[in-house]
Amino acid sequence: MDLNNYATMDPVMLMSIVNMKLRDEFDSLEDLVRYYDIDTAVLCTRLEEAGFTYIEDANQFR
């Protein structure tokens, strides 16, 4: 699944997709946002508003 519409995507679905990509395809959040040309602050804010925080040691949002 693509992340082109991450700014308007349902936040629970977004978290699920981002975590899947972090687990399967990317070693870090920085790599993911660079690859998809995503604004890190916008992505993190969208997920934080839904109650999810990026845990760097786990490389996932919880």
MDTraj code that builds the backbone (N, CA, C; nanometers):
import mdtraj as md
import numpy as np

residues = "MET ASP LEU ASN ASN TYR ALA THR MET ASP PRO VAL MET LEU MET SER ILE VAL ASN MET LYS LEU ARG ASP GLU PHE ASP SER LEU GLU ASP LEU VAL ARG TYR TYR ASP ILE ASP THR ALA VAL LEU CYS THR ARG LEU GLU GLU ALA GLY PHE THR TYR ILE GLU ASP ALA ASN GLN PHE ARG".split()
xyz = np.array([
    [0.0835, -0.1180, 0.0000],
    [0.0000, 0.0000, 0.0000],
    [0.0882, 0.1246, 0.0000],
    [0.0443, 0.2254, -0.0683],
    [0.1196, 0.3489, -0.0838],
    [0.0822, 0.4494, 0.0247],
    [0.1711, 0.5409, 0.0520],
    [0.1474, 0.6422, 0.1541],
    [0.1267, 0.7818, 0.0950],
    [0.0892, 0.7894, -0.0312],
    [0.0714, 0.9195, -0.0955],
    [-0.0335, 1.0062, -0.0280],
    [-0.1372, 0.9455, 0.0287],
    [-0.2440, 1.0228, 0.0912],
    [-0.2368, 1.0167, 0.2441],
    [-0.1157, 1.0084, 0.2972],
    [-0.0966, 0.9943, 0.4412],
    [-0.1584, 1.1090, 0.5210],
    [-0.1656, 1.2268, 0.4653],
    [-0.2165, 1.3428, 0.5380],
    [-0.3668, 1.3363, 0.5615],
    [-0.4373, 1.2559, 0.4826],
    [-0.5824, 1.2465, 0.4975],
    [-0.6301, 1.1045, 0.5310],
    [-0.5397, 1.0118, 0.5355],
    [-0.5737, 0.8715, 0.5620],
    [-0.6231, 0.8541, 0.7059],
    [-0.7113, 0.7582, 0.7272],
    [-0.7554, 0.7228, 0.8615],
    [-0.6305, 0.6948, 0.9464],
    [-0.6189, 0.7578, 1.0638],
    [-0.4948, 0.7447, 1.1412],
    [-0.4641, 0.6029, 1.1893],
    [-0.5638, 0.5233, 1.2174],
    [-0.5383, 0.3853, 1.2598],
    [-0.4850, 0.3043, 1.1423],
    [-0.5424, 0.3241, 1.0251],
    [-0.4938, 0.2570, 0.9053],
    [-0.3532, 0.3051, 0.8720],
    [-0.3305, 0.4344, 0.8859],
    [-0.1984, 0.4914, 0.8603],
    [-0.0941, 0.4296, 0.9528],
    [-0.1247, 0.4217, 1.0819],
    [-0.0320, 0.3619, 1.1776],
    [-0.0013, 0.2181, 1.1402],
    [-0.1025, 0.1440, 1.1023],
    [-0.0838, 0.0041, 1.0650],
    [0.0080, -0.0093, 0.9434],
    [-0.0152, 0.0717, 0.8436],
    [0.0652, 0.0659, 0.7212],
    [0.2098, 0.1094, 0.7493],
    [0.2246, 0.2188, 0.8234],
    [0.3591, 0.2677, 0.8546],
    [0.4356, 0.1625, 0.9348],
    [0.3728, 0.1040, 1.0354],
    [0.4409, 0.0016, 1.1147],
    [0.4778, -0.1202, 1.0309],
    [0.3905, -0.1594, 0.9391],
    [0.4208, -0.2721, 0.8514],
    [0.5429, -0.2404, 0.7651],
    [0.5461, -0.1189, 0.7103],
    [0.6585, -0.0802, 0.6257],
    [0.7864, -0.0683, 0.7070],
    [0.7767, -0.0170, 0.8288],
    [0.8950, -0.0089, 0.9150],
    [0.9461, -0.1486, 0.9495],
    [0.8559, -0.2402, 0.9709],
    [0.8955, -0.3773, 1.0051],
    [0.9561, -0.4495, 0.8849],
    [0.8934, -0.4336, 0.7680],
    [0.9288, -0.5151, 0.6519],
    [1.0262, -0.4504, 0.5533],
    [1.0282, -0.3172, 0.5475],
    [1.1015, -0.2525, 0.4391],
    [1.2059, -0.1492, 0.4817],
    [1.1894, -0.0863, 0.5986],
    [1.2757, 0.0254, 0.6348],
    [1.3372, 0.0055, 0.7726],
    [1.4623, 0.0459, 0.7868],
    [1.5339, 0.0327, 0.9132],
    [1.5036, 0.1457, 1.0109],
    [1.4444, 0.2545, 0.9599],
    [1.4163, 0.3682, 1.0476],
    [1.3035, 0.4521, 0.9876],
    [1.2454, 0.5360, 1.0737],
    [1.1437, 0.6299, 1.0278],
    [1.2045, 0.7273, 0.9277],
    [1.3276, 0.7682, 0.9503],
    [1.3956, 0.8593, 0.8573],
    [1.4042, 0.7997, 0.7173],
    [1.4357, 0.6714, 0.7078],
    [1.4434, 0.6056, 0.5767],
    [1.3073, 0.6040, 0.5084],
    [1.2025, 0.5749, 0.5848],
    [1.0669, 0.5689, 0.5284],
    [1.0238, 0.7046, 0.4759],
    [1.0390, 0.8107, 0.5558],
    [0.9931, 0.9427, 0.5112],
    [1.0758, 0.9944, 0.3945],
    [1.2031, 0.9603, 0.3923],
    [1.2877, 1.0013, 0.2796],
    [1.2417, 0.9317, 0.1510],
    [1.2164, 0.8030, 0.1595],
    [1.1749, 0.7257, 0.0429],
    [1.0425, 0.7769, -0.0143],
    [0.9455, 0.8036, 0.0727],
    [0.8131, 0.8476, 0.0282],
    [0.8004, 0.9999, 0.0180],
    [0.9083, 1.0735, 0.0477],
    [0.9069, 1.2193, 0.0448],
    [0.7922, 1.2735, 0.1301],
    [0.7896, 1.2250, 0.2549],
    [0.6864, 1.2619, 0.3512],
    [0.7463, 1.3594, 0.4516],
    [0.6662, 1.4548, 0.4953],
    [0.7058, 1.5474, 0.6002],
    [0.6949, 1.4740, 0.7340],
    [0.8069, 1.4537, 0.7997],
    [0.8096, 1.3789, 0.9255],
    [0.7185, 1.4415, 1.0302],
    [0.7217, 1.5724, 1.0409],
    [0.6400, 1.6408, 1.1419],
    [0.4911, 1.6192, 1.1169],
    [0.4486, 1.6253, 0.9921],
    [0.3075, 1.6048, 0.9590],
    [0.2666, 1.4615, 0.9905],
    [0.3484, 1.3664, 0.9518],
    [0.3188, 1.2260, 0.9787],
    [0.3090, 1.2000, 1.1290],
    [0.4083, 1.2445, 1.2030],
    [0.4091, 1.2204, 1.3483],
    [0.2939, 1.2922, 1.4172],
    [0.2629, 1.4132, 1.3746],
    [0.1508, 1.4865, 1.4337],
    [0.0198, 1.4155, 1.4083],
    [-0.0012, 1.3682, 1.2857],
    [-0.1248, 1.2935, 1.2540],
    [-0.1393, 1.1733, 1.3442],
    [-0.0309, 1.0999, 1.3628],
    [-0.0374, 0.9796, 1.4445],
    [-0.0453, 1.0131, 1.5941],
    [0.0226, 1.1176, 1.6369],
    [0.0149, 1.1588, 1.7775],
    [-0.1251, 1.2049, 1.8144],
    [-0.1934, 1.2725, 1.7225],
    [-0.3308, 1.3163, 1.7475],
    [-0.4246, 1.1974, 1.7686],
    [-0.3873, 1.0827, 1.7144],
    [-0.4671, 0.9609, 1.7309],
    [-0.4169, 0.8773, 1.8489],
    [-0.3146, 0.9270, 1.9193],
    [-0.2653, 0.8588, 2.0378],
    [-0.1446, 0.7691, 2.0167],
    [-0.0818, 0.7783, 1.8995],
    [0.0334, 0.6933, 1.8698],
    [0.1624, 0.7748, 1.8754],
    [0.2647, 0.7168, 1.9356],
    [0.3951, 0.7806, 1.9476],
    [0.5001, 0.6889, 1.8866],
    [0.5956, 0.7483, 1.8164],
    [0.7038, 0.6688, 1.7576],
    [0.8013, 0.6273, 1.8664],
    [0.8283, 0.4974, 1.8744],
    [0.9248, 0.4413, 1.9673],
    [1.0466, 0.4006, 1.8841],
    [1.1518, 0.4807, 1.8932],
    [1.2684, 0.4587, 1.8072],
    [1.3333, 0.3225, 1.8294],
    [1.3458, 0.2814, 1.9562],
    [1.4095, 0.1527, 1.9866],
    [1.3343, 0.0344, 1.9249],
    [1.2020, 0.0475, 1.9153],
    [1.1197, -0.0591, 1.8576],
    [1.0966, -0.0376, 1.7090],
    [1.1286, 0.0832, 1.6597],
    [1.1058, 0.1216, 1.5205],
    [0.9590, 0.1026, 1.4820],
    [0.8696, 0.1541, 1.5689],
    [0.7265, 0.1464, 1.5402],
    [0.6501, 0.2494, 1.6209],
    [0.5286, 0.2742, 1.5748],
    [0.4372, 0.3616, 1.6481],
    [0.3533, 0.2745, 1.7389],
    [0.3315, 0.3232, 1.8609],
    [0.2454, 0.2518, 1.9565],
    [0.1526, 0.3506, 2.0217],
])
top = md.Topology()
chain = top.add_chain()
for i, resn in enumerate(residues, 1):
    res = top.add_residue(resn, chain, resSeq=i)
    for name in ("N", "CA", "C"):
        top.add_atom(name, md.element.get_by_symbol(name[0]), res)
traj = md.Trajectory(xyz[None], top)
